[in-house]
Amino acid sequence: MKVLIYTRNNCVWCDRAKNLLTINNLEYEEIDLSDDVLRENFYKKFNHSIKTMPQIFIDDNRIGGFEALVDYLDGK
């Protein structure tokens, strides 16, 4: 399973998502979008439909944020 998580600094939900992945023994790659320009460019890829962090992708499919990760892991 390939897990990619986009995060930013001082984001409680980002920290919780990374902790949940770690607790579930899932390795992940983190991309820090704390820089405003990087984050805005990321949002533009999704036509501004995304406005929150973290954003989590599993096997190249966007599942969403922290709550979506919880739901995903519960359904495994």
C-alpha positions in Angstrom: 0.0 0.0 0.0 1.4 3.4 -1.0 0.3 6.2 1.3 1.1 9.9 0.5 0.0 12.6 3.0 0.1 16.3 2.3 0.5 18.4 5.5 1.3 21.8 6.8 2.8 23.1 10.0 0.8 23.5 13.2 -2.0 21.3 11.9 -3.6 19.2 14.6 -5.4 17.0 12.1 -2.2 16.4 10.1 -0.5 15.2 13.3 -3.5 13.0 14.2 -3.5 11.5 10.7 0.2 10.7 10.8 -0.2 9.2 14.3 -3.1 7.0 13.1 -1.0 5.8 10.2 1.9 5.0 12.5 -0.4 3.2 15.0 -1.7 1.1 12.1 1.9 0.3 11.0 1.4 2.0 7.7 4.5 3.7 6.2 3.8 7.0 4.4 5.5 9.7 2.5 4.8 13.2 3.8 4.9 16.3 1.6 4.9 19.5 3.7 2.9 22.3 2.1 3.5 24.8 4.8 4.6 27.3 2.2 1.6 29.3 1.1 2.5 29.3 -2.6 3.0 25.5 -2.6 -0.3 24.9 -0.8 -2.2 27.3 -3.2 -0.7 25.4 -6.2 -1.8 22.1 -4.7 -5.3 23.5 -4.2 -5.5 24.7 -7.8 -4.9 21.1 -9.0 -8.3 20.3 -7.6 -10.1 23.4 -8.8 -10.3 24.8 -5.3 -12.5 22.0 -4.1 -10.0 21.2 -1.4 -9.3 23.8 1.3 -8.0 21.7 4.2 -5.1 19.7 5.3 -4.1 16.9 5.6 -4.9 15.4 2.2 -4.3 11.7 2.0 -3.8 9.5 -1.0 -3.7 5.8 -0.9 -2.5 3.9 -4.0 -2.7 7.2 -5.9 -6.4 7.7 -5.0 -7.4 10.7 -2.9 -9.4 9.6 0.1 -9.6 13.0 1.8 -8.6 14.2 5.2 -8.4 12.8 8.7 -12.0 11.7 9.0 -11.8 10.0 5.6 -8.7 8.2 6.8 -10.5 6.9 9.9 -13.4 5.7 7.8 -11.0 4.0 5.3 -9.1 2.2 8.0 -12.3 1.1 9.7 -13.5 -0.4 6.4 -10.3 -2.4 5.9 
